[in-house]
Amino acid sequence: MKFLSILFLAFLAIGSPSAFAGRAVYEVPVPQELAGFARYDFDEFRVEEKDNVLHVRYQLPLSLTGEENHLSFAGPLVDGVAEMKNSSGSMTCVLHENMCRVKYEALAIDPAKAEVKLRAMDLSEPQVLGHLQVTARFGGDMEGVIHSSEIR
């Protein structure tokens, strides 16, 4: 049975064979000049498939938002695709593409707190400024892509 495959980093299996928690990467769609600053590791990420329902739970990276945003989406898994919608927004996960696309309705974003988090990460000044430009764009569009490696 094939489970959610999202593109980049390995998950660690926890509990039953259909529950996974581990690292994943969040990418903000940006112009080419900001592409080098648009990927963020998740602090928390969990995927579970049970009875053909996909559950995705995560916290957006604080270095992107500055504020805690715990999100949860669930929806039926049909032919390798899960379409999910709730008051937070909408998410579409496509297994063979190894990713989920998400669009948010409302998030808590504090660029000043994101800057504090970024400066604590031992980044260069140009890196901090690049990430802050991504945060500013993200606050307007509130869209992203989740990537991780395939789970079987």
N, C-alpha and C positions, 0 to 999 in steps of 0.2 A: 504494500500500500504506500502510495506516495504522499508525503506531507508537505507542508508549506516550505518552499525553498525561496529564500529571499536574496542573494548574490555574493556576498563578499567574505564574511568571517565565520568560523565554525561555531555551531551551537553546542551546548552541553546537554545531553539528555537527562531529564530529571523525572523521577516517578515512573509513570506508565510509558510505554513506547510511543505514545502520541503526545507527550508533553515535552516541550523544549524551552530552555531558558539559556541565555548567553548573550554574546556580543553581536551587535548588528551596527550598521552604518546608516545615518540619516543624511540625505542629500537635498539641498535646497536648489531648485532650478534658478540659475543666475546667468547673466551675460558671461561670455568667454573670459573677460578680464578678471572676474571674481571666481572662476571655476576652481582655482587652487585653494580657496578658502571655504568652499561650500559643503564639505563633508565633515560630519561629527559622529563620534562614537556615542552610542547610547549608554546611559548610566544603568538603566533597567530596561529589559526587553524579555517578553515571554510569548510563546506561541503554543497553542494547544488545539488539537483537532479531536473532537469527540462526537460520535454519531453523525458524521458528515457536517458538523458545524465547526467553523474555524473561529477561534478566540485569539485575539491579538491584544496584548496589554503592554504598555510601556510608559516611560517618562521621557519627555523630550529633553535633549541635552541642555543643561543649565548654561553651558557656554554659548548656546544659541539664543535661548529665551530669557535667561536671568531669573526666571520664576519657575516654580515647580508646576508642571502640567502633566498630570497623570491621566492617561487616556486608555480607553478600552473599547474595542470594536468586536462584534460577533455577527456571523452570518452563515448561511448555508454554503457548503462547498459543492459546486456543480461543475462537472467536467473540468476540474482543476482551477476553477475561478470562484472566488468569494467576493460578493458585492455586499458591503456593509454600510449602514447609515444610522446615525443617532444624533443627539443634540450637539455633540462635539463637532460633527462633520461627516464626511463620507470617505470610505476606503475601498479600494479594489485590489485584491491580491490575485496575481496570475502565477501559478506554480511554474509553468515552463519558462517564464521570463525571470524567475527568481527574484521577484520584487512585489512590493505593494505601493500603490500610489494613493496619496491621502490629501484631502483638502479640508481645512478646518473652518468652522463657523466663527469661533471666538477662542482666543488664547490669552493667557496672562504673559505679557512680554515687558521686561524692564531692561533696556539697553545699558543702563548704568551698572546694574548687577551682573549682566553678561560681561561687561568690561572687567569688573573685579575678578570674575571667574577666569577669564582669558588671561589676565595679567598674572594670575597665580599658576598658570600652566607653563611657564618658562618659554614663552613665545617671543619672537622678535617684535619690535614695534611695527614694522610693515605687516606682519602676520596678524597682530592684534587689530590693527586698523582695517585690514581686509575682512576679517571675521565680523567686525562691527558693521561694515557695509552690508554684509550678508544679513545680519540681524535686522538692520533697517529695512531691507527689501522684504525679508520674511514677514515682518510685521504688517506689511501691506498686502501681500499675496496669500500668505498662509497656506502654501502648498509644499509638498515634499515627496520624496521617494525613499522607501526603506529597502536596503540591500542586505543580503546575507547569503551564506553558502547553502547548497542543497541538502535537505534532510531526506533520508530514505528509511 
